[in-house]
Amino acid sequence: MKRVLIIITTLLCVLFTGMMGQTSYAAKKVIAVPGIHSDMGPGGDTAARDFESQLIGALINSGQYDVVERARLEEAMQEIGLGLTGIISTESAVQLGEMTGADYVLSGSLLDAYVEPYNNILWSGFRAKVKFEIRLVDIHTGIIKFSE
């Protein structure tokens, strides 16, 4: 399951790098990641936290983005009355970005995660399937730049 999350995170970062890299090569963009939400219970919460952690790491390691520190993000979310659930409207994302100095707010939900067996002529085993929804909001315009 963790390997699938790493692969998905890497693919998302490649997409973000290609999309946002066209806007400016001079300065790093700042991204706030208020959390990835899951209603799937304890296992879903763990998978959502792992995905969020991998995503933040990949964004930082790309060298093209700065990520708002979690304590500052939590402080801003409490100030504007948002819970730490990861569920954020476009309007709240704009407000959160303005308070933290972020250029973009990346939020989302883990919709489903499960492991299924597979068996073909050469290999057999298990594979993880993960469904999620991610939105990247430009706080300067309120436009959703990416949604998957």
C-alpha positions as YAML, in Angstrom:
chain: A
units: angstrom
residues:
- id: 1
  name: MET
  ca: [0.00, 0.00, 0.00]
- id: 2
  name: LYS
  ca: [2.83, 2.38, 0.93]
- id: 3
  name: ARG
  ca: [4.56, 1.71, -2.41]
- id: 4
  name: VAL
  ca: [1.37, 2.67, -4.28]
- id: 5
  name: LEU
  ca: [1.14, 5.92, -2.29]
- id: 6
  name: ILE
  ca: [4.76, 6.75, -3.15]
- id: 7
  name: ILE
  ca: [4.14, 6.13, -6.85]
- id: 8
  name: ILE
  ca: [0.95, 8.22, -6.86]
- id: 9
  name: THR
  ca: [2.68, 11.02, -4.95]
- id: 10
  name: THR
  ca: [5.55, 11.06, -7.41]
- id: 11
  name: LEU
  ca: [3.18, 11.22, -10.38]
- id: 12
  name: LEU
  ca: [1.26, 14.12, -8.82]
- id: 13
  name: CYS
  ca: [4.48, 16.02, -8.20]
- id: 14
  name: VAL
  ca: [5.53, 15.51, -11.81]
- id: 15
  name: LEU
  ca: [2.16, 16.92, -12.91]
- id: 16
  name: PHE
  ca: [2.47, 19.89, -10.53]
- id: 17
  name: THR
  ca: [6.05, 20.52, -11.61]
- id: 18
  name: GLY
  ca: [5.08, 20.61, -15.28]
- id: 19
  name: MET
  ca: [2.01, 22.74, -14.69]
- id: 20
  name: MET
  ca: [3.37, 25.25, -12.21]
- id: 21
  name: GLY
  ca: [6.93, 25.29, -13.55]
- id: 22
  name: GLN
  ca: [5.66, 27.31, -16.53]
- id: 23
  name: THR
  ca: [4.61, 30.24, -14.34]
- id: 24
  name: SER
  ca: [7.96, 31.30, -12.90]
- id: 25
  name: TYR
  ca: [11.49, 30.02, -12.81]
- id: 26
  name: ALA
  ca: [12.78, 32.85, -10.59]
- id: 27
  name: ALA
  ca: [11.16, 32.09, -7.23]
- id: 28
  name: LYS
  ca: [9.87, 29.02, -5.48]
- id: 29
  name: LYS
  ca: [6.11, 28.82, -5.09]
- id: 30
  name: VAL
  ca: [4.74, 28.31, -1.59]
- id: 31
  name: ILE
  ca: [2.17, 25.56, -1.05]
- id: 32
  name: ALA
  ca: [-0.01, 25.03, 2.01]
- id: 33
  name: VAL
  ca: [-1.14, 21.44, 2.57]
- id: 34
  name: PRO
  ca: [-3.86, 21.57, 5.24]
- id: 35
  name: GLY
  ca: [-4.39, 17.83, 5.21]
- id: 36
  name: ILE
  ca: [-5.81, 14.90, 3.34]
- id: 37
  name: HIS
  ca: [-9.21, 13.85, 4.69]
- id: 38
  name: SER
  ca: [-10.53, 10.30, 5.04]
- id: 39
  name: ASP
  ca: [-13.87, 8.92, 6.24]
- id: 40
  name: MET
  ca: [-12.67, 5.34, 6.02]
- id: 41
  name: GLY
  ca: [-11.88, 4.85, 9.72]
- id: 42
  name: PRO
  ca: [-8.49, 4.22, 11.36]
- id: 43
  name: GLY
  ca: [-6.95, 2.47, 8.34]
- id: 44
  name: GLY
  ca: [-8.06, 5.28, 6.05]
- id: 45
  name: ASP
  ca: [-6.70, 7.91, 8.43]
- id: 46
  name: THR
  ca: [-3.31, 6.20, 8.42]
- id: 47
  name: ALA
  ca: [-3.28, 5.94, 4.63]
- id: 48
  name: ALA
  ca: [-4.31, 9.61, 4.30]
- id: 49
  name: ARG
  ca: [-1.53, 10.74, 6.68]
- id: 50
  name: ASP
  ca: [1.02, 8.60, 4.83]
- id: 51
  name: PHE
  ca: [-0.10, 10.02, 1.49]
- id: 52
  name: GLU
  ca: [0.05, 13.59, 2.83]
- id: 53
  name: SER
  ca: [3.53, 13.00, 4.25]
- id: 54
  name: GLN
  ca: [4.80, 11.52, 0.98]
- id: 55
  name: LEU
  ca: [3.26, 14.36, -1.01]
- id: 56
  name: ILE
  ca: [4.84, 17.05, 1.18]
- id: 57
  name: GLY
  ca: [8.22, 15.31, 1.01]
- id: 58
  name: ALA
  ca: [8.06, 15.03, -2.78]
- id: 59
  name: LEU
  ca: [7.10, 18.72, -3.14]
- id: 60
  name: ILE
  ca: [10.00, 19.83, -0.94]
- id: 61
  name: ASN
  ca: [12.49, 17.44, -2.55]
- id: 62
  name: SER
  ca: [11.59, 18.72, -6.02]
- id: 63
  name: GLY
  ca: [13.41, 21.93, -5.08]
- id: 64
  name: GLN
  ca: [10.71, 24.02, -6.75]
- id: 65
  name: TYR
  ca: [8.35, 24.54, -3.80]
- id: 66
  name: ASP
  ca: [8.35, 25.65, -0.22]
- id: 67
  name: VAL
  ca: [5.69, 24.11, 2.01]
- id: 68
  name: VAL
  ca: [4.04, 26.04, 4.84]
- id: 69
  name: GLU
  ca: [5.08, 24.61, 8.21]
- id: 70
  name: ARG
  ca: [2.34, 22.53, 9.85]
- id: 71
  name: ALA
  ca: [2.20, 24.52, 13.12]
- id: 72
  name: ARG
  ca: [1.70, 27.81, 11.22]
- id: 73
  name: LEU
  ca: [-0.96, 26.18, 9.07]
- id: 74
  name: GLU
  ca: [-2.86, 24.84, 12.11]
- id: 75
  name: GLU
  ca: [-2.71, 28.28, 13.74]
- id: 76
  name: ALA
  ca: [-4.17, 29.94, 10.64]
- id: 77
  name: MET
  ca: [-6.87, 27.26, 10.30]
- id: 78
  name: GLN
  ca: [-7.98, 27.77, 13.90]
- id: 79
  name: GLU
  ca: [-8.02, 31.53, 13.40]
- id: 80
  name: ILE
  ca: [-10.42, 31.30, 10.46]
- id: 81
  name: GLY
  ca: [-12.51, 28.59, 12.12]
- id: 82
  name: LEU
  ca: [-11.56, 25.59, 10.00]
- id: 83
  name: GLY
  ca: [-11.17, 22.13, 11.47]
- id: 84
  name: LEU
  ca: [-8.09, 20.07, 10.78]
- id: 85
  name: THR
  ca: [-10.04, 17.71, 8.54]
- id: 86
  name: GLY
  ca: [-8.54, 18.58, 5.18]
- id: 87
  name: ILE
  ca: [-11.99, 19.54, 3.82]
- id: 88
  name: ILE
  ca: [-11.59, 23.07, 2.50]
- id: 89
  name: SER
  ca: [-13.73, 25.14, 0.14]
- id: 90
  name: THR
  ca: [-12.17, 27.32, -2.55]
- id: 91
  name: GLU
  ca: [-13.04, 30.44, -0.53]
- id: 92
  name: SER
  ca: [-11.43, 29.01, 2.62]
- id: 93
  name: ALA
  ca: [-8.36, 28.00, 0.60]
- id: 94
  name: VAL
  ca: [-7.93, 31.58, -0.61]
- id: 95
  name: GLN
  ca: [-8.27, 32.91, 2.94]
- id: 96
  name: LEU
  ca: [-5.86, 30.28, 4.29]
- id: 97
  name: GLY
  ca: [-3.31, 31.05, 1.58]
- id: 98
  name: GLU
  ca: [-3.46, 34.77, 2.30]
- id: 99
  name: MET
  ca: [-2.90, 34.19, 6.03]
- id: 100
  name: THR
  ca: [0.06, 31.85, 5.54]
- id: 101
  name: GLY
  ca: [1.70, 33.54, 2.56]
- id: 102
  name: ALA
  ca: [1.05, 30.53, 0.33]
- id: 103
  name: ASP
  ca: [0.61, 30.82, -3.42]
- id: 104
  name: TYR
  ca: [-1.36, 27.57, -3.61]
- id: 105
  name: VAL
  ca: [-3.42, 25.42, -1.27]
- id: 106
  name: LEU
  ca: [-3.42, 21.67, -1.91]
- id: 107
  name: SER
  ca: [-6.22, 19.73, -0.24]
- id: 108
  name: GLY
  ca: [-8.05, 16.51, -0.82]
- id: 109
  name: SER
  ca: [-9.77, 13.36, 0.35]
- id: 110
  name: LEU
  ca: [-8.90, 9.70, 0.35]
- id: 111
  name: LEU
  ca: [-11.99, 8.08, -1.16]
- id: 112
  name: ASP
  ca: [-11.09, 4.39, -1.08]
- id: 113
  name: ALA
  ca: [-8.11, 2.15, -0.41]
- id: 114
  name: TYR
  ca: [-8.00, -1.62, -0.49]
- id: 115
  name: VAL
  ca: [-5.77, -4.57, -1.33]
- id: 116
  name: GLU
  ca: [-6.84, -7.15, -3.87]
- id: 117
  name: PRO
  ca: [-5.28, -10.43, -4.90]
- id: 118
  name: TYR
  ca: [-4.11, -11.02, -8.43]
- id: 119
  name: ASN
  ca: [-2.93, -14.10, -10.22]
- id: 120
  name: ASN
  ca: [-1.69, -14.43, -13.75]
- id: 121
  name: ILE
  ca: [0.57, -16.88, -15.54]
- id: 122
  name: LEU
  ca: [3.82, -15.33, -14.28]
- id: 123
  name: TRP
  ca: [2.99, -13.65, -10.98]
- id: 124
  name: SER
  ca: [0.60, -13.85, -8.10]
- id: 125
  name: GLY
  ca: [0.22, -11.74, -5.03]
- id: 126
  name: PHE
  ca: [-1.60, -8.64, -3.87]
- id: 127
  name: ARG
  ca: [-1.88, -5.12, -5.20]
- id: 128
  name: ALA
  ca: [-3.14, -1.99, -3.49]
- id: 129
  name: LYS
  ca: [-5.77, 0.24, -5.06]
- id: 130
  name: VAL
  ca: [-6.18, 3.84, -3.89]
- id: 131
  name: LYS
  ca: [-8.76, 6.42, -4.97]
- id: 132
  name: PHE
  ca: [-8.42, 10.02, -3.94]
- id: 133
  name: GLU
  ca: [-9.51, 13.52, -4.87]
- id: 134
  name: ILE
  ca: [-6.93, 16.32, -4.88]
- id: 135
  name: ARG
  ca: [-7.43, 20.03, -5.59]
- id: 136
  name: LEU
  ca: [-4.80, 22.70, -6.08]
- id: 137
  name: VAL
  ca: [-6.19, 26.23, -5.64]
- id: 138
  name: ASP
  ca: [-4.36, 29.39, -6.73]
- id: 139
  name: ILE
  ca: [-5.04, 31.74, -3.83]
- id: 140
  name: HIS
  ca: [-4.41, 34.87, -5.89]
- id: 141
  name: THR
  ca: [-7.24, 34.12, -8.30]
- id: 142
  name: GLY
  ca: [-9.32, 31.48, -6.50]
- id: 143
  name: ILE
  ca: [-9.02, 29.28, -9.59]
- id: 144
  name: ILE
  ca: [-8.68, 25.54, -9.16]
- id: 145
  name: LYS
  ca: [-5.50, 24.82, -11.11]
- id: 146
  name: PHE
  ca: [-5.62, 21.06, -10.76]
- id: 147
  name: SER
  ca: [-8.30, 18.60, -9.72]
- id: 148
  name: GLU
  ca: [-8.05, 14.84, -9.98]
...
